Amino acid sequence: MRPQLVRAVLLAHELQHRANVTFWLECGSMLGGSLIRTAHVARKLERYDGLSLVAIDPFTGDVNMWAGEARAIAANARFRFLGLRNGQPSIYERFLANVARAGLRGTLLPIRATATVGLRLLDQLHKKGRLPQRPQVIYLDSAHEQGETLHELVLAWRLLPSSGGVLVGDDWGWHPSPNPNPNPNLNPFANPNLTLTVTLTLGEGTGAPSSSYPYSYPYPYPYA
């Protein structure tokens, strides 16, 4: 997530709700880069005090990372996504090191679970009164597969506050599967009377232009 988008989300929420964001949830944190950037932007805007940052990630990598690890080892690559040690990914240890180096120790909570498990957990804790509020911002950068991404989108959408929140994602143009079009993950959000607005970030320093993708057909997805 680019700093420009973090800034836009924080200020837009403040303008809309007359209150600062106090709960920022990220699903898919990898080595912590995007959350660290989020914290830095919040500090610059003087919106960091009172901000809770939560990272949901199993820290075990995805299919492409596992498939490419052997090639990286054979090439003696300096950087390897998994960084296997005794057969175990070292992503979580590097995440903690990066967070500590950025001065975020004690202010960022990692939940070592998949996005599906983590999102359902937070929803359950809130419903049982064990979590005082829902996240006002959810940044989704976890599953990158059709179907799985849709499932996470639905869970994240339901977890947002009824008063309104922000659901933002990444890798719109990244296609890990043979299907070159990620739009099917968003189609089930559509109905004959809905226009879905998707925010895209395109290139270095270009900001976040907004584009509308109108769908005019129903999609049979069980929301209940």
N, C-alpha and C positions, 0 to 999 in steps of 0.2 A: 504494500500500500504506500503510495507516494505521499510525502508531507503535504502537498497541496490539497489532496483529497481529505486527509485527516483534519486539516485546518477548516476546510469547507464544512465537513460534517459537524465538528464541534461548534462552529459559529452558527450554522443553520439550526441546530437543535436549540441553542440558546435563544435565537431569535424567535423560534416557533413556540417554545415552552416557557420562555422567560426564566430559565434555570440552566445551570451547567450540567453537562453529562457527568454522572457519578458512577456509572457501571458500564464499562466497555468490555465486551466479550469477543474473543477471537477463537475461531475454530480452524485449526491448522496453523500452528505457529512455527514448526520446523526449528530453526536455530534462533528464533526470537527477534529477527530483524525488524519486522513490521511493528511489533509491540513496542520495541525500543524506540522506533521512530515516532510512534504515537505518543509515547511518554515525553519525548523531547519537544514535540510540537505543543503539547499541553503545557509544558513548563514555559515555553516561550510566550504562550498566550496567557500565562498566569491562570491556567485552568487545571493545574495538576493537583492541588490540594483538594482532598475529598474524592479523588478519582480512583476507583477500584478497577484494576486490570486483571482479567481472568483469561487464561490460555487453556483451551481444550485440545489435546493432541495425544495420541498414544506414543508418539515419538519413535515410531518403528519404520517409517518410510513407506513409499508406495511401490507399485509393481515395477515401474520404470527404474526406480532407484535400486531395487534388488536385482533386476535384470542387468543393470549396467555396472554393478559393483565389481564383478569379475573382470570386466574390461578395464576398469579404472585401476584395479590392482595390477593387472598384467602390464599396463602402461606406466606403472609407478607414478600415477597422478598425485599431485600435491594435495588436491582436494577430492574427497569422496563423500557423497551424500550420507551414506550409512556409517562410514568409519568403523567397520566391524572390528570388534575385539572379542576374541574367543567365541565368535559366531553371533555376538549380540551387537546391535546398532549402538553407537555412542552419541546419538542425536540428543538425548535428554541431558547428558553430562555437558555437552557443548552449549546447549540452551542455557543451562544454569550458569555456566561460566560467563557467557555473554551478558546475561541479565545482571550478574554480580559486577561485571566490569563496567556496565552502564549505570551502576548505582541504584538499581531497582530492587535489590534484595529486600524482602520484607514488604514490598508494595505490590507485588505481582504474584498471583496464585495460579500455579499450573494444576490442571486436572488431567491425569494420565488415563485417558479414555478416548474412544472414537467420538466423533461429533454426534452420532446418533445417541450413544449412551450419555454423553455429557449434557446435551440439550434436554433430553428427557429427565435426567437427574435434576437439573436446575428447575425445570417446570414442576416436578414433584415436590422439591424442597419449598418452592414458593407457595404451592397450593396447601402444604401442610404447615405454613407459617414459620418455617425454619430459615427462609431466605426473605429478607425484608422487602426486596424489590426485584423487578425483572430488569434485564439489561436494556438500556436505552439504545445501544448500538451493538449490532452483531456483524462482525466481519467474517465472511465465509471463504476459506481457502483450503479446504480439506479434501474431500473426495473430488475426483476429476473424471468420474465415469457416469455415463448416462444412466438414469435410474437411481443410483446412489446419491448423486447430486440433487436430484429432484426431492428425494426423501429428506435430505438435510434442509433444503430450502423450505419445505412445508413445516418441519419441526421448528426451524429458526423463526419463521413468520409467526407461528403460534406463540412463541415465547416472548415476543415483543410486548410492551405494555399496551393496554387497550387505548391509552391516551395518545399513542403514536410513538414510533421509534424509527430507527434507520437500519435497514438490512442492505449490506453492501458486499460485493464479492470480487473475485479476481479471476484472471485467466480466461476471460470471455473468448479470446481467439486461440486458446491452446487446445489442441485436439489430440489427446493420447490414444483415441480409439479410431477405427476405420471411418466412423461417421464424422464427416467434416463440419457438421452443423450442431452447435451446442444448444440451439433454440428449443429442441424438444424438452429439455429440462425445465423450461419456463412456460411452455404452452399450457400445462395444467392449471396455471394460475389464471388463465384467461376464461372469460365467459362472453356471451354476445354483447354485454353492455360495459365491458371493461377494456381500458387501454393501459397496457403495462409499460411503465417508463423504466428504462434501463440506463444506468449511468456507466459510461465507458471511460477508461483512462487510456489515452492513445499517445505513446511516445514520451520522450523526456521533456518535462516542463511544459506540456501542452495543456495542463489543467484537466478538468473533467467535463467534457461536453455532454449534454443530455440528449438522448435520442428516444423517440417513441416508436414502439413496435405494436401496432394495433392488431389484435386477433379477433376474428368474427365468427368463431365456431366453438362449440362446447367441447370439453375434453373430459371423458369419464374417469375422474380420479376420486377415490373415497376420502373426503375430508373429514368425515365424522369419526 
